[in-house]
Amino acid sequence: MAFELLSYITQFQPFSITMQAMRILAIDTGSSSGGLAALEDKRLLGHVFTNDRDDYSSRFFRELDALTAAIGLSVGDFDAYAVVAGPGSFTGLRVGLTAVKAWAEVHRKPIASVSGLHAVAAQVAGPDGFVAAVMDGRRGQVFGAVFRKTGERLEWVGEEVVMNPAEFVAEVTARIGAVSGKHRIVFASPAPELIREAVASSPFRDSIVEKVSSDLAPWVGKLAFDVADERELVDALSLDANYVRRSDAESYWKDTAAPRAKTVITIRHLTSEDARDISLLEPLCPEAPRWGEAGYRQIGSNGIEGWAAVNRGTLTGFVVVRVAADEMEILNLMVNPSARRQKIASRLIAAAYAHAEKAGVKRIYLEVRESNAKARAFYLAQGFEEHGRRKNYYAEPAEDALTLGKKLNSDNTR
Ligand SMILES: CC(C)(COP(=O)(O)OP(=O)(O)OC[C@H]1O[C@@H](n2cnc3c(N)ncnc32)[C@H](O)[C@@H]1OP(=O)(O)O)[C@@H](O)C(=O)NCCC(=O)NCCS
């Protein structure tokens, strides 16, 4: 960690951290209980958690004073701040985010933004497998996320969602269904009663439903060291809340059909190592051709290239193409349903256009199922024209393919 921290410092010029041991102050204001924890190199220096019925924001600064006095440190003595950026109550989250932004500005220190669901999942010990983390989303809904657990490492499988418990269990089935037979899954929640019934009436009925602590701050602090190791600390300006659902105030003003939080997408080259993550996305996009994990292992060979859209380490979408002479075929394109209509496919295809232009491609073409209205609308918006039909081209179910094409010109890469 000391080595990682030093290498991080050289990257993060505006912040001057000179100590070898890293101290993190972690806060959770997203839940009704809330809490604070101070850590030094993953070791807990002190923490405050009072399961009071008062709104946490009204106790927060009092408890901060108590904690800093007890451990003899002031807020400026920490090297980074960790905060639950969501999901949770709008007002509660804002209190924590505003406090951390102010500290980061004043003391010129970075911030680790951590999901409360990640802190729930981190508490599950035991063999490798999957963890479905659940928190109370109110109004009969749950906030949920799925992780693949390997030792202490938790890898996101898809994004956070808010839905009713039965829908969430169905979503878990879709995300890990293909492999669940061989793997164990634990449903973890500070309030396991929220999900127990839905699990009991699902294919996961024999799975463990584990009660974990609602005292998340120490776990948030621990995860923040991983965020630092991954070089994903942010500054005050970049920190954003992830409400998963819009605040009530916003929802009354806007339609409620698109309750997604802002996602931060990075586009990067695909490699054959992404094959497994892509195969987990496939069941969520049944309209698209299925290649399976083995098919995607061909990326990087046989002229197949691709790009991934990644949101905080999670593969959210991808495109794969093949260039032959002066033509490029779009072989497949998918975006996680929970992240659609955010121009992710547009950004993926822009990466493909840029590649095509460099390769001297003059024409791009693809096939799409006739019934795939979303993809047809997307390609039409991209300037493709439908100019052919292949009878019974697809199986399961049998269906005609429409062939689409467009000429490539320099406007495409802008
Ligand atoms: C098709 C698909 C990749 C589009 O992904 P996306 O990230 O939502 O697309 P974008 O946000 O970049 O959409 C850009 C534009 O395309 C059009 N478009 C995309 N999806 C649309 C839809 N469902 N209905 C109507 N128009 C749509 C719109 O003009 C949109 O712009 P707007 O949101 O400002 O109106 C996505 O729906 C998907 O993964 N579908 C399942 C897999 C699939 O069918 N793949 C195609 C295999 S050939």
The ligand as an SDF file (V2000), in Angstrom:
LIG
                    3D

 48 50  0  0  0  0  0  0  0  0999 V2000
  -29.4410   -0.8190  -29.8330 C   0  0  0  0  0  0  0  0  0  0  0  0
  -28.6780   -0.4410  -28.5790 C   0  0  0  0  0  0  0  0  0  0  0  0
  -27.2600   -0.9470  -28.7010 C   0  0  0  0  0  0  0  0  0  0  0  0
  -28.6860    1.1020  -28.4240 C   0  0  0  0  0  0  0  0  0  0  0  0
  -27.8840    1.4480  -27.3050 O   0  0  0  0  0  0  0  0  0  0  0  0
  -28.0110    2.8620  -26.5390 P   0  0  0  0  0  0  0  0  0  0  0  0
  -26.7540    3.0740  -25.7540 O   0  0  0  0  0  0  0  0  0  0  0  0
  -29.2920    2.9150  -25.7950 O   0  0  0  0  0  0  0  0  0  0  0  0
  -28.0830    3.8700  -27.7610 O   0  0  0  0  0  0  0  0  0  0  0  0
  -27.7880    5.4470  -27.7370 P   0  0  0  0  0  0  0  0  0  0  0  0
  -28.1210    6.0180  -26.3980 O   0  0  0  0  0  0  0  0  0  0  0  0
  -26.4050    5.7030  -28.2370 O   0  0  0  0  0  0  0  0  0  0  0  0
  -28.8640    5.9340  -28.8250 O   0  0  0  0  0  0  0  0  0  0  0  0
  -28.5680    6.9220  -29.8060 C   0  0  0  0  0  0  0  0  0  0  0  0
  -29.8240    7.2210  -30.6000 C   0  0  0  0  0  0  0  0  0  0  0  0
  -30.2990    6.0400  -31.2660 O   0  0  0  0  0  0  0  0  0  0  0  0
  -31.7500    6.0300  -31.2630 C   0  0  0  0  0  0  0  0  0  0  0  0
  -32.2320    4.9800  -30.3530 N   0  0  0  0  0  0  0  0  0  0  0  0
  -31.4980    4.1910  -29.5430 C   0  0  0  0  0  0  0  0  0  0  0  0
  -32.3090    3.3290  -28.8780 N   0  0  0  0  0  0  0  0  0  0  0  0
  -33.5780    3.6010  -29.2730 C   0  0  0  0  0  0  0  0  0  0  0  0
  -34.8530    3.0620  -28.9430 C   0  0  0  0  0  0  0  0  0  0  0  0
  -34.9780    2.0790  -28.0310 N   0  0  0  0  0  0  0  0  0  0  0  0
  -35.9530    3.5740  -29.5390 N   0  0  0  0  0  0  0  0  0  0  0  0
  -35.8410    4.5770  -30.4390 C   0  0  0  0  0  0  0  0  0  0  0  0
  -34.6540    5.1540  -30.8000 N   0  0  0  0  0  0  0  0  0  0  0  0
  -33.5390    4.6500  -30.2240 C   0  0  0  0  0  0  0  0  0  0  0  0
  -32.1680    7.3820  -30.7040 C   0  0  0  0  0  0  0  0  0  0  0  0
  -32.1960    8.3030  -31.7840 O   0  0  0  0  0  0  0  0  0  0  0  0
  -30.9770    7.6950  -29.7720 C   0  0  0  0  0  0  0  0  0  0  0  0
  -30.8400    9.0780  -29.4810 O   0  0  0  0  0  0  0  0  0  0  0  0
  -31.7510    9.7540  -28.3080 P   0  0  0  0  0  0  0  0  0  0  0  0
  -31.6420    8.8850  -27.0990 O   0  0  0  0  0  0  0  0  0  0  0  0
  -31.1220   11.1100  -28.1670 O   0  0  0  0  0  0  0  0  0  0  0  0
  -33.1650    9.7790  -28.8610 O   0  0  0  0  0  0  0  0  0  0  0  0
  -29.3640   -1.0410  -27.3190 C   0  0  0  0  0  0  0  0  0  0  0  0
  -30.7330   -0.7760  -27.3490 O   0  0  0  0  0  0  0  0  0  0  0  0
  -29.1460   -2.5500  -27.1600 C   0  0  0  0  0  0  0  0  0  0  0  0
  -28.1790   -3.0050  -26.5560 O   0  0  0  0  0  0  0  0  0  0  0  0
  -30.0990   -3.3510  -27.6810 N   0  0  0  0  0  0  0  0  0  0  0  0
  -30.0120   -4.8350  -27.5300 C   0  0  0  0  0  0  0  0  0  0  0  0
  -28.8790   -5.4300  -28.3430 C   0  0  0  0  0  0  0  0  0  0  0  0
  -29.0870   -5.2560  -29.8290 C   0  0  0  0  0  0  0  0  0  0  0  0
  -30.1890   -5.3320  -30.3360 O   0  0  0  0  0  0  0  0  0  0  0  0
  -27.9630   -5.0430  -30.5490 N   0  0  0  0  0  0  0  0  0  0  0  0
  -27.9440   -4.8760  -31.9510 C   0  0  0  0  0  0  0  0  0  0  0  0
  -27.3670   -6.0690  -32.5900 C   0  0  0  0  0  0  0  0  0  0  0  0
  -27.0980   -5.7990  -34.3240 S   0  0  0  0  0  0  0  0  0  0  0  0
  1  2  1  0
  2  3  1  0
  2  4  1  0
  2 36  1  0
  4  5  1  0
  5  6  1  0
  6  7  2  0
  6  8  1  0
  6  9  1  0
  9 10  1  0
 10 11  2  0
 10 12  1  0
 10 13  1  0
 13 14  1  0
 14 15  1  0
 15 16  1  0
 15 30  1  0
 16 17  1  0
 17 18  1  0
 17 28  1  0
 18 19  1  0
 18 27  1  0
 19 20  2  0
 20 21  1  0
 21 22  1  0
 21 27  2  0
 22 23  1  0
 22 24  2  0
 24 25  1  0
 25 26  2  0
 26 27  1  0
 28 29  1  0
 28 30  1  0
 30 31  1  0
 31 32  1  0
 32 33  2  0
 32 34  1  0
 32 35  1  0
 36 37  1  0
 36 38  1  0
 38 39  2  0
 38 40  1  0
 40 41  1  0
 41 42  1  0
 42 43  1  0
 43 44  2  0
 43 45  1  0
 45 46  1  0
 46 47  1  0
 47 48  1  0
M  END
$$$$
